[in-house]
Amino acid sequence: MSNLLYAFIVGLVQGVSEWLPISSKTQVLFVSNILFGLPLNVAFAFGLFMEIGSLFSATFYFRREIVSLLHDRKLLAYLLVVTLVTGAEGIPLYLISDKLLSGAYNLGLPMMLLGCFLIGDGIYIRYSRRTPRTGTLAEMGLKQYIIVGAAQGFAALPGVSRSGMTVSTLLFMGINPKDAFRLSYLAYIPASIGGFVTTIVFSRAELKVALSNFDATGLGVAIVTAALVGIVAISALLRFAKRNDVYKVTLFLGGLAFAIGVLAAIGSI
């Protein structure tokens, strides 16, 4: 029974944290380290593996947008460029993650820095005289796609939030909050597939150790929980982004990232 409870907790953490700027792989890393005593490099590989549950969430929630790729060339170009840049940057960074985790690398610092950036951006939006951020995908071009892909690729490092990097980058470009979340979450789908495959290829031994803590039922509970909770989380965050001013959304994300970053920094000491 305890293993099923642990599996549920892991799925719950993944299902919520993937869509917030708090690095889901880092949260799963901490939880699996505490619950199962996994070494950090093993727990990190498991955190990337657990993104399979969130992949189901995003694929189900955005199924209409996925089908629309057959005739929406703008969205297709965005996803292709972002994914290619993410892979080109993310794979090399992932390969050095073991060395980072075995050194004095503090997992909370990247989240704290991202939080500070978002808070500063929110304050700037609130008090500047610039036109409110109402941009959409239609106003983006190749340069913006590459920047978003680079931001997402940087999230291959431990402690760096993929959704936090992409959403903050899109907001900084002037994209409205709802579209910033939507475009970030859509970019996650191919990125998560790439991350899953990368983990299988390069961290097979670590992943085998991590999965030995689960039987088929426990692993299923973790993945299904992550998927179902993720659907609820995506819906709630998109509603939040739609109903609130840009600066409020940005300040909320920044405050959350900074607070979790502080906790993660303390836990890494």
N, C-alpha and C positions, 0 to 999 in steps of 0.2 A: 504493500500500500504506500509506503514512504517513497518508493521509486516513482510511482505514478504521480504522487504529489509533487515531487521534485521536477518531474517531466512537465507537469502543468505549470509550475512556477517559471521554468525556463521558457515555455511557449508564451506565457503571459508577458514576460519581460521583453521577449523578441517582438511580440505583436504590438506592443505599445511603443517601445523605444525606436523601432525602425523609422517611424514617421515623424519623430521629433529630433531636434538638433542635439542629441545626446549620445550618438554613436551606439547603435544597437549591439554591434559586435563586442564593444567594450563592456556594455552592461551584461551581456551573456557571458563574457569572459569572467567578470567578477562573480556572477551568480554560480557558474559551473565550478569556479575555483573554490568557492565557499562550500557548495553542496557536495561536490565530488572530489575535492582536493586535486583538481587537475593542474598540472604545470601551466604557466602562462601561455607558452607557445601552443600547447595542446588546446587550451581553452579558447585561444584566439582562432585557431582553425575551426573549432566547433562553432564559434560565433558566426563565422562566415557560412558554414554549412547550414545553420538554422535559418538563413535568409530564404531558404526554399519555401518556408511557410509564408513569409511575406510576399514572395513571388506569386503564390497562389492568390493572396489578397489583392494585389495590384492587378493581376491578370483578370480576375473576376470583376473587380470594380470598374476597370477601364476597358472592358471587353468591347464596347461600342467603338471607342477610339482606336482600338487595335484593328478592328474590322475596317475602320475608315482609312487605314493606311493604304488600302488598295487604290484609293483615289485622292487622298490628301497628300500631295507631293511635298508640301511645306513641312508638315509634321514628320513625314518619312525622312526627309533630308536632315531635319533637326536631330532625329534619333540616330541616324546613321553616323553623322559627324560626331556627335557627342559620344557615342559608344566607341568609335574608333580611337578618338583622343583619350578617352578613359582607359581603354585597354593598353594603349601605347605607354601611358604614364603609370597606370595602376599596377601592372604586372611586375615591373622592376621594383617598385616600392614595396609590393607584397613580399618579394623575395628577400628584402633586407629586414623584414619585420621581426624575424627570429633574433637577429643580432640586437635590435632595439630593445626587445623585451627581456633579453638576458643582461642588459646593461642598466644604466641609471635613468632610463627613459621613464618620464612621469606621464601616465595615461590621462591625467586630468588637465594638464596644461593646454593641449590643443582645444579642448572644449571651453576652457576659461577664456582663451584668446578669441575664439569664435563668439562667445557670449559678449565680450567687450566690444567687438566689431559690430555686432547686431544692436547693442544698446546705443553705441555711438551713432550708428546709422539711423536708428529710430528717433533719437534726439535731433539729429540734423533734419530729418524729414519734418518733424513737428514744428521746428522753429525757422526753417528756411522758407524763402519765398518762391521756391521752385514749383512748377506745375505738379499737382499730385500724380503719383505714379499709377498710370492707367494703361501702360503699354501691354501689348499682346504678342503672340508668336508672329503675327503678320508683320510686325515692325522689326523683327530680328533678322540677322543675316549670318553669313559664314563666320565672320569674326566673333559674333556673340556665341554661336554654337561651339566654337573652339574653346572659348573662355569657360563656358559651362562644363564642357568635357574635361578641361584641365582641373577645374574645381572638384568635379566628381572623382577624377582619378586620384587626386590627393588624399581622398578618403580611404585609400587602401592602407594608409598608415594606421597603426593602433591609436585609438583615442580620437580619431578625426571622424566627425559625423558626415555621412554622405548627404543626407537630406538637409542638414544645416549648411553645408558648403554650397549646395546647388540652390536652395531656396534663397539664402542670403545673397548669392551672386546675382540671381534673377531679380530680386528686389532692388539691388544696387543699380542694376541696368535700367530700372524704371518700369519693370513688369508689374502689373497689379497683383496683389497678394493671392487671389484665387488662382490665376493662371500660373503664378510662380510655383505654388504647391502642385498644381496639376502637371506642369511640365517637368518638375522635379520627380514626381512619382512615376510618370510615364518613362522617363529616362532610367529609372531604377530597374525596370523590367529586363531589358537586355543586359544591363550592368550586373544584375544579380545572377543571371545565367552565367555570365563570364566569370564572376567571382566564385560561383559554385564549382565550375569546371576547373578553375585555377587551383582551388583547394584540393580537389580530387587528384589533380596531376602532380602538384608540388608538395602537398602535405598529407600524402596518403597514410604514412605511418602515424602521424599525430592524430589524424582523424580516426584511425582504427582504435587507438587508445581511448579517445573520447567516447566513441560509440559503444565501446565495450561496457559502459555504465548503463546502457539501456537494452531492454529486450524489444522485440518488435512492437509490442503494445505501448510501451513507454515512449518510444520514439514517435509512434503515430500520434499519441496524445500531445506531445510537444509540438509537432508540426501542425496538427489540426487546430490546436489552441492558438498558435501564432497566426494561422490563416484567418480564423474567425474573428479574433480580437483585432487583427489588422484591418479588416473590412470596416469595423465599427470606428476604429481610430481614424482611418482615412476620411470617412464620411463626416465625422465630428470636426476634424481640422479644416476641411474644405468649407464647412458651414461657418466655422469661426473666422476664417479668412474673408469670406464673403460679407459677413455682417459687421466687421470692425474696420476702423480706419487703418491705413497702412502703418502709421507709426505705432499704433497699439499692438498690432500683430508683431511688428519687428521688436518692440520692447519686450513683449511676452516671450518670444523665442530667445532673445538675448538673455533675459533674466533666468530662464529655465536652463539654458546651456551653461551659464556661469555657475549657477547653484550646483548642478550635477557635476560640473567640472571640479568644483572645490571639494566635493565629497570624494570624487574619483582620485583627486590629487592626494587627499589624506589617506585613502585606501592604498595608494601606490607607495607610500613612504615605508 
